[in-house]
């Protein structure tokens, strides 16, 4: 299956974090951060896809068992995001926080989803 930030219209992983009760939408970035506008644009588009999936009701239609559960967006990447990516993520975190959605970044080798932090 195709996944990763460069595939902007694909939901990489939908998981449940049993420890927190959150539904976790995981975005994977297996590439190193290169500071290009393209990679930043792809990250922004990926986030938009995830938020649309969650907020426009598609997620609840596909996963009705997750209705009314807290939501977390999670970016799994192989190295810490660079300055421009961090600025974008910070702005997104602030905006979605108003809707009760959490955003975290995990730096780890990309593989399956271990959603328990």
Secondary structure by P-SEA (a helix, b strand, c coil): ccccccccccccbbbbccccccccbbbbbcccccccaaaaaaaaaaaaaaaaaccccccccccccccccbbbbbbbccccccaaaaaaaaaaaaaaccccbbbbbbbcccccccccc
